[in-house]
Amino acid sequence: MSQLYPWAHIIHLYCVITFVGGVFFEALVLSVMHSKRVNREARREVERALSYRAVRVMPFVVLGVFLSGLMMAHRYWNVLQHPFDSWFATQLFIKIALAFSVLGHFLIAVYKMKTHTLTRAWSKYIHTAVFCQMVAIVFLAKSMFYLN
């Protein structure tokens, strides 16, 4: 498994860059679509186009994040057995818990999109929650190696 770690790490980074970049872009740039600056018809057209692409791309990106992340977590299995024995282990545990929370939010969004029950309020909540969790995950991804 140790020979696969570098490949899993590279795949993980590319998938995370894609996912986090998409989340940041939606939260910080596309949020203007829900203002009075954009009329309803234009907003719906853009949302349809983005949803069409996102539904086809993001499931594979999320799958890549989690499969590569699980492969990388294998290296730290002994550390994860005692998540509160060290600051590194605690941060890694929190990072993994947040990642599974993001996955849960993603699955809820996909389900609600497929059943056509994704309201504007749910969408805003999911995007805000995922954005905040992603900020924390990115911070923990680096701090766990430097803040011990």
Backbone hydrogen bonds, N-H to C=O, Kabsch-Sander energy under -0.5 kcal/mol:
donor,donor_aa,acceptor,acceptor_aa,energy
4,L,1,M,-0.7
5,Y,1,M,-0.8
8,A,4,L,-2.9
9,H,5,Y,-2.8
10,I,6,P,-2.1
11,I,7,W,-2.6
12,H,8,A,-2.7
13,L,9,H,-2.4
14,Y,10,I,-2.3
15,C,11,I,-2.5
16,V,12,H,-2.9
17,I,13,L,-2.7
18,T,14,Y,-2.1
19,F,15,C,-2.7
20,V,16,V,-3.2
21,G,17,I,-2.2
22,G,18,T,-2.0
23,V,19,F,-2.4
24,F,20,V,-3.0
25,F,21,G,-2.6
26,E,22,G,-2.5
27,A,23,V,-2.7
28,L,24,F,-3.0
29,V,25,F,-2.1
30,L,25,F,-2.3
32,V,29,V,-1.3
33,M,30,L,-2.2
34,H,31,S,-1.5
35,S,32,V,-1.6
38,V,35,S,-1.1
43,R,39,N,-2.4
44,R,40,R,-2.5
45,E,41,E,-2.0
46,V,42,A,-2.4
47,E,43,R,-2.8
48,R,44,R,-2.4
49,A,45,E,-2.0
50,L,46,V,-2.7
51,S,47,E,-2.8
52,Y,48,R,-2.3
53,R,49,A,-1.6
54,A,50,L,-3.2
55,V,51,S,-2.7
56,R,52,Y,-0.7
56,R,53,R,-0.6
57,V,53,R,-1.8
58,M,54,A,-2.1
60,F,57,V,-0.9
61,V,57,V,-1.6
62,V,58,M,-3.2
63,L,59,P,-2.3
64,G,60,F,-2.3
65,V,61,V,-2.4
66,F,62,V,-2.5
67,L,63,L,-2.8
68,S,64,G,-2.0
69,G,65,V,-2.1
70,L,66,F,-2.5
71,M,67,L,-1.9
72,M,68,S,-2.2
73,A,69,G,-2.5
74,H,70,L,-1.2
75,R,72,M,-1.2
76,Y,73,A,-1.2
77,W,74,H,-1.3
80,L,76,Y,-2.5
81,Q,77,W,-1.0
82,H,79,V,-1.3
85,D,82,H,-1.8
90,T,86,S,-2.2
91,Q,87,W,-2.4
92,L,88,F,-2.6
93,F,89,A,-2.5
94,I,90,T,-2.5
95,K,91,Q,-2.6
96,I,92,L,-2.4
97,A,93,F,-2.5
98,L,94,I,-2.8
99,A,95,K,-2.1
100,F,96,I,-2.2
101,S,97,A,-1.7
102,V,98,L,-2.5
103,L,99,A,-2.3
104,G,100,F,-2.2
105,H,101,S,-2.4
106,F,102,V,-2.7
107,L,103,L,-2.7
108,I,104,G,-2.3
109,A,105,H,-2.4
110,V,106,F,-2.6
111,Y,107,L,-2.6
112,K,108,I,-2.8
113,M,109,A,-2.3
114,K,110,V,-2.5
115,T,111,Y,-2.1
116,H,113,M,-0.8
117,T,112,K,-2.6
118,L,112,K,-1.0
119,T,117,T,-1.1
123,S,119,T,-2.6
124,K,120,R,-2.5
125,Y,121,A,-2.5
126,I,122,W,-3.0
127,H,123,S,-2.7
128,T,124,K,-2.4
129,A,125,Y,-2.9
130,V,126,I,-2.8
131,F,127,H,-2.3
132,C,128,T,-2.5
133,Q,129,A,-2.4
134,M,130,V,-2.6
135,V,131,F,-2.1
136,A,132,C,-1.9
137,I,133,Q,-2.6
138,V,134,M,-2.7
139,F,135,V,-2.0
140,L,136,A,-2.8
141,A,137,I,-2.6
142,K,138,V,-1.1
142,K,139,F,-0.7
143,S,139,F,-3.2
144,M,140,L,-2.1
145,F,142,K,-1.4
146,Y,142,K,-0.7
146,Y,143,S,-0.8
147,L,143,S,-3.6
148,N,146,Y,-1.0
